Amino acid sequence: MASTDQLTAQLDRLAAFDSGPFPVLTLYLDMRPDQHGRDNFDTFLRKELAERVRTFGAEGPERQSLDRDAERVREYVRGVDASANGLAIFACSAADLFEAIPLAAPITEHRLYIADQPHLYPLARLMDEYPRYAVLVADTHIARLFAVAANTLHARDSVESTKTRGHKMGGWSQARYQRRVQNDRAQHARDVVAALGRLVKDEALESIIIAGDEVIVPLLRAEFPKELADRVVDVVKLDIRAPEHDILEASRAVMMQKDAETDRERVEALFDAYRGNGLGVVGAEATRLALEMGQVDELLITGSPETLDPGTSTSVTGAGAATTGAERTPEEQLADELVTKARLTAASVTIIQDATLLASVGGVGALLRFKI
């Protein structure tokens, strides 16, 4: 499965891709089996791919490129990893493009586009929805550490310390024993925090979720340096023996809640900047202009593209988009354009999952690096 670093690099390559006069095929597939355990994408792919390609004339370089793309897609899909929940493919053989991205994160519906540029907004939305973070599950004896990215556990570590048991000795012996237990537990906490620090640094993780009991959590917190303490999102209850899928599910729920809170904060910051100091713009036209001038530091765009208001500025472009009969909507074109411009100008992209937060400004805005 693709890691977040790989997805970021692929998104940047695709944003910079120029197909010239040739159409680009973009395919998103939901690879999850249905309730009967069978794949449900074969019929869609067989029917839709052939029909879309046939909308181009039987002769000519555009059709030849698409025929090669279609054959390569069919060949790739036959051998895709069975553990993938989603698949994104971008192809234009005439311009030497074939990017296939198996995903652990699910894609909710099959989508196929043939247009003049890659359809990147769904991939950017997926990356925002499934961020990178660390999970630490610990007790006073064992710690399990995970790096999560793109809905998969892609790095694991563990720390195991000497197990101590309580004994009734009485007097000074009991006191010495208790001090030794406390010292052992404190050392275990230090070892765990050191391992967590290495994982966070090596994997460039911005958030941490802790799972532990009432004994180990205070010990861990006492050892956290500020740079780790500031990354802690929440403390949850998970058994030290919890299976990995339970860890992934529980931590995913925490991150969804955190993402919702962060989205509200970012939108509030956008509105404050727009109203107050001029370092914010809202609406499609103003955001596009700011992106073109390299002003944008962070693009905020709705997670529901159908709610975008393109105004009068977006039109269907490119022969592929105009003739396939399944072109991107103006809203989808706008989302692609803005995300692409953001990636090309090193602006971050934040997808606001709650469409109501940006509804009053047409679904999009941007925080600026500078004003003119």
Protein Blocks (a to p, Z undefined) as FASTA:
>chain_A
ZZfklmmmmmmmmmmpcehjaccddddddfbdcfkopafklmmmmmmmmmmmmmpcfbdj
klmmmmmmmmmmmmmmmmgcfkbcbdcddddfknopacddddfbdcfbdcddddfbdcfk
lmmmmmmmmccdddddddfkbccddddeehiafbdcdddddddddddebpjllmmmmmmm
mmmmmmmmmmmmmmmmmmmmmnopabdcddddfklmmmmmmmpcfklmmmpmbdcdddfk
lcfklmmmmmmmmmmmmmmmmmmmmmmmmmmmmmmnopacedjklmmmmmmnopafbdcd
dfblklpcekjmbccehjklmmnopaccfklmmmmmmmmmmmmnopacdddfblmlmmmn
oopacddfbdZZ
